[in-house]
Amino acid sequence: MNSPAPAAALLDARDHRVFDAVRDLMATQGMQLSMESVAQQAGCSKQTLYSRYGSKQELLRRVLQRHLCRATAGLRALEGDDLRGCLLQFAFDYLDHFNEPHVVQTRRLIAGEAARFPDEARSLYRDGAEALTFHLAEWIQHRINEGLLRHDDPHFMAELLLSMIAGQDFEKQRFHTPHRADASQRRRWAEFSVDSFLRAFAAPEAIRLPHSNQHRSFS
């Protein structure tokens, strides 16, 4: 699987300051974030931002690529036969990221503003959730080719797995309803989701799964 770019190693200190500024401002300004506010937060000029990134859309795309690189790190780091280990690490990272307070707040703001800024919302989806699904599908295709997963549509499989991992957690966050904010609760849910996915799609000889998912509480 090709690594999402830009890789973290290619970012310099200024990129990190700018990307961190965008992350913090998205949680308070949503899609109304401006290059002026990013420049002020990052301690640079607007001219520097435009000369380095070209536009606000490109800057947001680069920020989302950094998140995508982090989200798929577990898959890339554990290449090989440890199918369950790879997917569990991915699931843990995925749930931990989306339970970070600034991410929860950003998602709420973007959902509320999507009707006013449809083009921006579509761009964020394309460079975020859609890109993540694509990279996961690419990883799944490699595992199919290796005989670790049974042959099926890798994009459908990726979308299904992401839906299973997310469960109702993100909806509960949107409506300020108690959810799995505790890491141990998220881990149990991730294990349940990954094991259920593998029961459906793993090649019989590829992996040994826990005998049962019964008697678990995910509240």
C-alpha positions in Angstrom: 0.0 0.0 0.0 1.3 3.4 -0.9 1.8 5.6 2.1 -0.3 8.8 2.2 1.8 11.9 1.6 3.2 13.9 3.0 4.9 11.5 5.4 5.6 12.9 8.8 9.3 12.7 8.2 9.0 15.2 5.3 7.3 17.9 7.4 9.5 20.5 9.0 8.9 22.5 12.2 6.9 25.2 10.4 4.6 22.6 8.8 3.9 21.2 12.2 3.1 24.6 13.7 0.8 25.4 10.8 -0.9 22.0 10.9 -1.4 22.2 14.6 -2.9 25.7 14.2 -5.4 24.4 11.7 -6.3 21.5 14.0 -6.9 23.8 16.9 -8.8 26.4 14.9 -11.1 23.8 13.2 -12.4 22.9 16.6 -13.5 26.5 17.2 -14.1 27.9 13.7 -15.1 24.9 11.7 -15.2 25.6 7.9 -15.1 29.3 8.6 -11.4 29.0 9.4 -9.4 31.7 7.6 -5.8 31.8 6.4 -5.4 35.0 8.5 -6.4 33.2 11.7 -4.1 30.3 10.8 -1.2 32.7 10.2 -1.8 34.4 13.5 -2.0 31.1 15.4 1.1 29.7 13.8 3.1 32.8 14.1 3.7 33.5 10.4 2.3 35.7 7.7 -0.5 35.0 5.3 2.0 35.4 2.4 4.0 32.6 3.9 1.0 30.3 4.0 0.0 31.1 0.4 3.5 30.7 -0.9 3.9 27.4 0.9 0.5 25.8 0.4 -1.1 27.7 -2.4 -4.6 28.0 -1.0 -6.7 27.2 2.1 -8.1 24.1 0.3 -4.6 22.8 -0.3 -3.6 23.5 3.3 -6.6 21.6 4.6 -5.9 18.7 2.2 -2.3 18.5 3.5 -3.6 18.5 7.1 -6.0 15.7 6.4 -3.2 13.7 4.7 -1.2 13.9 7.9 -4.2 12.5 9.8 -4.6 9.8 7.2 -0.9 8.9 7.5 -1.3 8.5 11.2 -4.6 6.6 10.9 -3.0 4.0 8.6 0.3 3.7 10.5 -0.8 0.6 12.4 -1.5 -1.2 9.1 1.8 -0.2 7.5 3.9 -1.0 10.6 2.6 -4.6 11.0 2.8 -5.9 7.5 2.9 -9.7 7.3 0.8 -12.6 8.6 -0.4 -10.9 11.8 -3.7 -10.0 10.3 -5.6 -9.6 13.6 -2.7 -7.6 15.1 -2.7 -5.2 12.2 -6.4 -4.6 12.2 -6.6 -4.2 16.0 -3.9 -1.6 16.0 -5.7 0.2 13.2 -9.0 0.0 15.2 -7.4 1.3 18.4 -5.8 4.2 16.6 -9.0 5.0 14.8 -11.1 5.1 17.9 -8.5 7.0 20.0 -8.2 9.7 17.3 -11.9 10.3 17.0 -12.3 10.5 20.7 -9.8 13.3 21.1 -11.8 16.4 22.3 -10.7 18.7 19.5 -11.7 16.0 16.9 -15.1 15.5 18.5 -15.7 19.3 18.5 -14.5 19.7 14.9 -16.9 17.0 13.7 -19.8 18.7 15.4 -19.0 22.0 13.8 -18.5 20.6 10.4 -21.8 18.6 10.5 -23.6 21.8 11.5 -22.0 23.9 8.7 -22.1 21.4 5.9 -25.4 22.8 4.4 -23.9 26.3 4.3 -20.5 25.2 2.9 -21.4 22.1 0.7 -18.3 22.3 -1.5 -15.9 22.6 1.5 -17.8 19.7 3.2 -17.4 17.5 0.1 -13.7 18.3 -0.1 -13.2 17.4 3.6 -15.0 14.1 3.1 -13.0 13.3 0.0 -9.6 14.0 1.5 -10.6 12.5 4.9 -13.1 9.7 5.2 -13.1 8.7 1.6 -9.3 8.6 1.3 -9.1 6.5 4.5 -11.6 4.0 3.0 -9.5 3.8 -0.2 -6.3 3.1 1.6 -7.9 0.5 3.9 -9.4 -1.1 0.8 -6.0 -1.1 -0.9 -4.5 -2.8 2.2 -7.3 -5.4 2.2 -6.7 -6.1 -1.5 -3.1 -7.0 -0.7 -4.2 -9.3 2.1 -6.7 -11.0 -0.4 -3.9 -11.5 -2.9 -1.8 -13.1 -0.1 -4.6 -15.5 0.7 -5.2 -14.1 4.2 -8.7 -12.8 3.3 -11.3 -14.4 1.1 -12.0 -12.9 -2.3 -14.6 -10.2 -2.2 -15.0 -6.5 -2.9 -12.2 -4.8 -0.9 -14.0 -1.4 -1.0 -17.2 -2.8 0.4 -15.1 -4.7 3.0 -13.3 -1.5 4.0 -16.5 0.4 4.4 -18.1 -2.3 6.4 -15.1 -2.6 8.7 -14.9 1.1 9.4 -18.7 1.1 10.1 -18.2 -1.8 12.6 -15.3 -0.1 14.3 -17.2 3.2 14.7 -20.4 1.6 15.8 -22.8 4.3 17.3 -20.0 6.1 19.0 -19.7 9.0 16.7 -23.4 9.5 16.6 -23.5 9.6 20.4 -20.8 12.2 20.4 -22.7 14.4 18.0 -25.7 14.3 20.3 -23.7 14.7 23.5 -24.8 11.2 24.7 -22.5 9.1 26.9 -20.2 6.9 24.6 -17.1 4.8 24.9 -14.8 7.6 26.1 -12.8 5.2 28.2 -9.8 3.5 26.5 -10.6 0.1 27.9 -14.1 0.2 26.6 -12.9 1.2 23.2 -10.4 -1.6 23.2 -13.1 -4.2 24.0 -15.3 -2.8 21.2 -12.4 -2.8 18.7 -11.6 -6.4 19.5 -15.2 -7.4 19.0 -15.4 -5.5 15.7 -12.2 -6.9 14.3 -12.9 -10.5 15.4 -16.4 -10.3 13.9 -15.0 -8.9 10.6 -12.4 -11.7 10.5 -15.0 -14.4 11.1 -16.7 -13.2 8.0 -13.7 -12.6 5.7 -10.5 -14.3 7.0 -9.3 -17.4 5.1 -9.9 -20.4 7.4 -6.2 -21.2 7.7 -5.0 -17.6 8.1 -5.9 -16.9 11.7 -7.1 -18.4 15.0 -9.8 -16.3 16.6 -11.2 -16.2 20.1 -13.9 -18.8 20.5 -16.7 -16.4 21.2 -17.7 -12.8 21.5 -20.3 -13.5 24.1 -20.5 -12.2 27.6 -18.9 -8.8 26.8 -20.4 -5.5 27.8 -19.8 -2.5 25.6 -21.9 0.1 27.4 
